[in-house]
């Protein structure tokens, strides 16, 4: 394995981390719009808090997919063909969720606005669940041949660990969104978001224990990377505790950052667990390794140069956008 191959493996992980950190609270706000908002003005307040940034956050997913395609085409081909149905459902959810912002705005009746609000909420619940389902079924190992062709059945995708993983990611996104609402809104919605988050964290504690036990049973993470897996699981629990205590203390920025960092720790857990593989086969001989899945050294070098030149401008633009829309949203 070369340094550039390792570098781009880390970059793909960083891009997925950025996606879940930023887009995660967008999904959580969408869930909250149909669960904790009491009237249409609170719905508008919740959606208004992500209106200027949701599409900016979603770019991280496109970039992660594009980086995977360019740097690890063998990984991309195997993952996207093997998990085609789940990714297709995610794409449908992203499309419906994306158009709701525009369709709600142009709806001339309250019934129409309510309909598209429900579509936004359902899609916001479904997308993180499906992402969790995909990643936690992938890390268990999938049946594939020496060429990377996945021949999966229903239980490959939907099993005890993958369902728990899907619910965990969905719950993390909801809590991240509640913390964001507490940070970005005023009035009753802000207070209610903190109250609901305080309750949901107790559910998350139980979920994390179950997830850790199932991870030990159904994956080889502890066998291959015992210390790293243990440290990252402990970090997830610690960050969850910090976020919960921050919610109770009214420290909204700390709660938001801690819930976002929990997502990053989860992505780090998955990527260190599969290392040095990118796809785990039920037959270990058929697993796809980083060193065999990447593009040529020249391609990786060219991508690195372009990334280092463009990335600072992208980050400055994103930071400026959040600075401009930093004020709280009133009802």
C-alpha positions as CSV (number, residue, x, y, z in Angstrom):
1,X,0.0,0.0,0.0
2,X,1.4,3.4,-1.0
3,X,1.1,6.7,1.0
4,X,-1.3,8.1,-1.6
5,X,-3.6,5.1,-1.4
6,X,-3.8,5.5,2.4
7,X,-4.2,9.3,2.0
8,X,-7.2,8.9,-0.3
9,X,-8.7,6.2,1.9
10,X,-8.6,8.7,4.7
11,X,-10.0,11.5,2.5
12,X,-13.0,9.4,1.6
13,X,-13.6,8.8,5.3
14,X,-13.2,12.5,6.0
15,X,-15.8,13.4,3.3
16,X,-18.3,11.0,4.7
17,X,-17.6,12.4,8.2
18,X,-18.3,15.9,6.9
19,X,-21.5,14.8,5.2
20,X,-22.9,13.2,8.4
21,X,-21.8,16.1,10.6
22,X,-23.4,18.7,8.4
23,X,-26.2,16.9,6.6
24,X,-27.0,15.0,9.7
25,X,-28.6,18.0,11.5
26,X,-30.5,18.8,8.3
27,X,-32.2,15.4,8.5
28,X,-32.8,15.9,12.2
29,X,-34.5,19.2,11.5
30,X,-36.7,17.5,8.9
31,X,-37.7,14.8,11.4
32,X,-38.5,17.5,14.0
33,X,-40.7,19.4,11.5
34,X,-43.3,16.6,11.7
35,X,-42.7,15.5,15.3
36,X,-42.1,18.4,17.6
37,X,-43.3,21.5,15.7
38,X,-46.7,22.4,17.1
39,X,-48.1,24.6,14.4
40,X,-47.3,25.9,10.9
41,X,-45.3,28.8,12.2
42,X,-43.0,26.5,14.1
43,X,-42.7,24.3,11.0
44,X,-41.6,27.3,9.0
45,X,-39.2,28.3,11.8
46,X,-37.6,24.8,11.8
47,X,-37.3,24.6,8.0
48,X,-36.0,28.2,7.9
49,X,-33.1,27.2,10.1
50,X,-31.7,25.0,7.4
51,X,-33.1,26.7,4.3
52,X,-29.9,28.5,3.4
53,X,-27.5,25.6,4.0
54,X,-29.1,22.2,3.3
55,X,-28.1,22.0,-0.3
56,X,-24.5,23.2,0.6
57,X,-24.3,20.4,3.1
58,X,-25.5,17.8,0.6
59,X,-22.5,18.5,-1.6
60,X,-20.4,16.5,0.8
61,X,-22.2,13.3,-0.2
62,X,-21.6,14.0,-3.9
63,X,-18.0,14.8,-3.3
64,X,-17.5,11.6,-1.2
65,X,-19.1,9.5,-4.0
66,X,-17.0,11.3,-6.6
67,X,-13.8,10.8,-4.6
68,X,-14.5,7.1,-4.2
69,X,-15.2,6.7,-7.9
70,X,-12.0,8.5,-8.9
71,X,-9.6,7.1,-6.3
72,X,-11.0,3.6,-5.7
73,X,-13.0,2.6,-8.8
74,X,-13.0,-1.1,-7.8
75,X,-14.5,-0.3,-4.4
76,X,-17.0,2.1,-6.0
77,X,-18.1,-0.6,-8.6
78,X,-18.4,-3.4,-6.0
79,X,-20.2,-1.2,-3.4
80,X,-22.6,0.5,-5.7
81,X,-23.6,-2.6,-7.6
82,X,-23.8,-4.8,-4.6
83,X,-25.9,-2.3,-2.6
84,X,-27.8,-0.9,-5.6
85,X,-31.3,-1.3,-4.2
86,X,-30.5,0.5,-0.9
87,X,-28.6,3.3,-2.8
88,X,-31.6,3.6,-5.2
89,X,-33.9,4.1,-2.2
90,X,-31.5,6.7,-0.8
91,X,-31.5,8.5,-4.1
92,X,-35.3,8.5,-4.2
93,X,-35.4,9.9,-0.7
94,X,-32.8,12.6,-1.6
95,X,-34.9,13.6,-4.6
96,X,-38.2,13.8,-2.7
97,X,-36.5,15.6,0.2
98,X,-34.8,18.1,-2.2
99,X,-38.0,19.1,-4.1
100,X,-40.0,19.6,-0.9
101,X,-38.4,22.9,-0.1
102,X,-39.4,24.3,-3.5
103,X,-42.8,22.7,-3.7
104,X,-43.7,23.9,-0.2
105,X,-42.8,27.4,-1.1
106,X,-45.0,27.3,-4.2
107,X,-48.0,25.5,-2.6
108,X,-51.0,27.9,-2.5
109,X,-52.9,25.9,0.1
110,X,-52.2,24.8,3.7
111,X,-53.0,21.2,2.7
112,X,-50.3,21.3,0.0
113,X,-47.8,22.7,2.4
114,X,-48.7,20.1,5.0
115,X,-48.3,17.3,2.5
116,X,-44.8,18.4,1.5
117,X,-43.8,18.9,5.1
118,X,-44.8,15.3,5.7
119,X,-42.8,14.2,2.7
120,X,-39.8,16.1,4.1
121,X,-40.1,14.4,7.4
122,X,-40.5,10.9,6.1
123,X,-37.6,11.3,3.8
124,X,-35.5,12.7,6.6
125,X,-36.2,9.7,8.7
126,X,-35.6,7.2,5.9
127,X,-32.3,8.5,4.4
128,X,-30.1,8.2,7.6
129,X,-31.8,4.8,8.4
130,X,-30.9,3.5,4.9
131,X,-27.3,4.8,5.2
132,X,-26.9,3.1,8.6
133,X,-28.4,-0.1,7.1
134,X,-26.0,-0.1,4.2
135,X,-22.8,0.6,6.2
136,X,-23.5,-1.8,9.0
137,X,-24.5,-4.6,6.6
138,X,-21.3,-3.9,4.6
139,X,-19.0,-4.3,7.6
140,X,-20.4,-7.8,8.4
141,X,-19.0,-9.1,5.2
142,X,-20.9,-9.7,2.0
143,X,-20.9,-12.8,-0.3
144,X,-18.9,-11.9,-3.4
145,X,-16.5,-13.6,-5.9
146,X,-12.9,-13.0,-6.6
147,X,-13.9,-10.2,-9.1
148,X,-15.8,-8.3,-6.5
149,X,-19.3,-9.2,-7.8
150,X,-21.7,-9.2,-4.8
151,X,-24.3,-11.9,-4.7
152,X,-26.4,-10.8,-1.8
153,X,-29.8,-11.9,-0.4
154,X,-32.3,-10.0,1.6
155,X,-30.7,-11.0,4.9
156,X,-27.4,-9.7,3.7
157,X,-28.9,-6.2,3.8
158,X,-31.5,-6.6,6.5
159,X,-30.4,-8.3,9.7
160,X,-30.2,-7.7,13.4
161,X,-27.0,-5.6,13.3
162,X,-27.9,-3.6,10.2
163,X,-31.4,-2.7,11.5
164,X,-29.9,-1.6,14.9
165,X,-27.2,0.4,12.9
166,X,-29.9,2.0,10.8
167,X,-32.0,3.0,13.8
168,X,-28.8,4.3,15.6
169,X,-27.8,6.5,12.7
170,X,-31.4,7.8,12.4
171,X,-31.5,8.6,16.1
172,X,-28.1,10.3,16.0
173,X,-29.3,12.5,13.2
174,X,-32.5,13.4,15.0
175,X,-30.6,14.3,18.2
176,X,-28.1,16.3,16.1
177,X,-31.0,18.2,14.5
178,X,-32.6,18.9,17.9
179,X,-29.3,20.3,19.1
180,X,-29.1,22.5,16.0
181,X,-32.7,23.7,16.6
182,X,-31.9,24.6,20.2
183,X,-28.8,26.5,18.9
184,X,-30.5,28.3,15.9
185,X,-34.1,29.1,17.0
186,X,-35.9,31.1,19.6
187,X,-39.0,30.6,21.7
188,X,-41.0,27.4,22.4
189,X,-39.5,25.4,19.7
190,X,-36.0,25.9,21.1
191,X,-37.1,24.8,24.6
192,X,-39.0,21.8,23.2
193,X,-36.0,20.7,21.2
194,X,-33.8,20.6,24.3
195,X,-36.5,18.8,26.3
196,X,-37.0,16.0,23.7
197,X,-33.3,15.7,23.2
198,X,-32.8,15.1,26.9
199,X,-35.2,12.2,26.7
200,X,-33.9,10.7,23.5
201,X,-30.3,10.5,24.8
202,X,-31.4,7.8,27.3
203,X,-32.6,5.7,24.4
204,X,-29.3,6.3,22.6
205,X,-27.3,5.0,25.5
206,X,-29.2,1.7,25.3
207,X,-28.7,1.6,21.6
208,X,-25.0,2.1,21.8
209,X,-24.6,-0.8,24.2
210,X,-26.6,-3.1,21.9
211,X,-24.6,-1.9,18.9
212,X,-21.3,-2.6,20.6
213,X,-22.3,-6.1,21.6
214,X,-23.6,-6.9,18.0
215,X,-20.4,-5.4,16.6
216,X,-18.4,-7.9,18.6
217,X,-20.6,-10.8,17.5
218,X,-21.1,-10.1,13.8
219,X,-17.9,-8.4,12.7
220,X,-14.2,-9.0,13.0
221,X,-13.5,-5.5,14.2
222,X,-12.3,-6.6,17.7
223,X,-10.3,-9.4,16.2
224,X,-8.5,-7.3,13.7
225,X,-8.3,-3.9,15.5
226,X,-9.1,-4.5,19.2
227,X,-7.6,-1.4,20.7
228,X,-8.8,1.0,17.9
229,X,-12.3,-0.4,18.1
230,X,-12.5,-0.2,21.9
231,X,-11.1,3.3,21.9
232,X,-13.6,4.6,19.3
233,X,-16.5,2.9,20.9
234,X,-15.5,4.5,24.2
235,X,-15.2,7.9,22.4
236,X,-18.7,7.6,21.0
237,X,-20.1,7.0,24.5
238,X,-18.1,9.8,26.0
239,X,-19.2,12.3,23.2
240,X,-22.8,11.2,23.7
241,X,-22.5,11.8,27.5
242,X,-20.9,15.3,26.8
243,X,-23.7,16.2,24.4
244,X,-26.4,15.0,26.9
245,X,-24.8,16.9,29.8
246,X,-24.5,20.0,27.6
247,X,-28.2,19.8,26.7
248,X,-29.1,19.6,30.4
249,X,-26.8,22.5,31.2
250,X,-28.2,24.7,28.3
251,X,-24.8,24.7,26.6
252,X,-26.2,24.5,23.1
253,X,-23.0,24.9,21.0
254,X,-21.3,22.3,23.1
255,X,-24.2,19.9,22.6
256,X,-24.3,20.5,18.9
257,X,-20.5,20.0,18.4
258,X,-20.5,16.9,20.6
259,X,-23.4,15.3,18.6
260,X,-21.6,16.1,15.3
261,X,-18.3,14.7,16.6
262,X,-20.2,11.5,17.5
263,X,-21.0,11.0,13.8
264,X,-17.3,11.5,13.0
265,X,-16.3,9.0,15.6
266,X,-18.8,6.5,14.1
267,X,-17.4,6.9,10.6
268,X,-13.9,6.6,12.0
269,X,-14.9,3.3,13.7
270,X,-16.2,1.9,10.4
271,X,-13.2,2.9,8.4
272,X,-10.6,1.7,10.9
273,X,-12.5,-1.5,11.2
274,X,-12.5,-2.4,7.5
275,X,-8.8,-1.3,7.1
276,X,-6.8,-2.4,5.1
277,X,-9.8,-3.6,3.1
278,X,-12.5,-1.6,1.4
279,X,-15.0,-4.4,1.0
280,X,-15.2,-7.4,3.3
281,X,-16.1,-10.7,1.8
282,X,-17.6,-13.6,3.7
283,X,-14.8,-15.5,2.1
284,X,-11.7,-13.5,3.4
285,X,-9.8,-14.4,0.2
286,X,-12.3,-12.4,-1.8
287,X,-12.1,-9.2,0.3
288,X,-11.0,-6.1,-1.7
289,X,-7.9,-4.5,-0.3
290,X,-7.0,-0.8,-0.5
291,X,-3.8,-1.6,-2.5
292,X,-5.8,-3.5,-5.1
293,X,-8.8,-1.2,-5.4
294,X,-7.2,2.2,-6.2
295,X,-6.5,4.1,-9.3
296,X,-3.0,4.5,-10.7
297,X,-0.4,6.5,-8.8
298,X,-0.5,9.2,-11.4
299,X,-4.2,9.6,-11.0
300,X,-4.0,9.8,-7.2
301,X,-1.1,12.3,-7.5
302,X,-3.1,14.6,-9.9
303,X,-6.2,14.4,-7.6
304,X,-4.1,15.3,-4.6
305,X,-2.7,18.4,-6.3
306,X,-6.2,19.6,-7.5
307,X,-7.7,18.9,-4.1
308,X,-5.1,20.9,-2.2
309,X,-5.5,23.9,-4.5
310,X,-9.3,24.0,-4.5
311,X,-10.2,22.8,-1.0
312,X,-9.3,26.0,0.9
313,X,-11.6,28.1,-1.4
314,X,-14.5,25.7,-0.8
315,X,-14.0,25.7,3.0
316,X,-13.8,29.5,3.0
317,X,-17.0,29.7,1.0
318,X,-18.8,27.3,3.4
319,X,-17.6,29.2,6.5
320,X,-18.7,32.5,5.0
321,X,-22.2,31.1,4.3
322,X,-22.6,29.9,7.9
323,X,-21.3,33.2,9.2
324,X,-23.8,35.2,7.1
325,X,-26.8,33.0,8.3
326,X,-25.6,32.8,11.9
327,X,-28.5,34.5,13.6
328,X,-31.3,32.7,15.4
329,X,-34.6,32.1,13.6
330,X,-37.7,33.6,15.3
331,X,-41.1,32.2,15.1
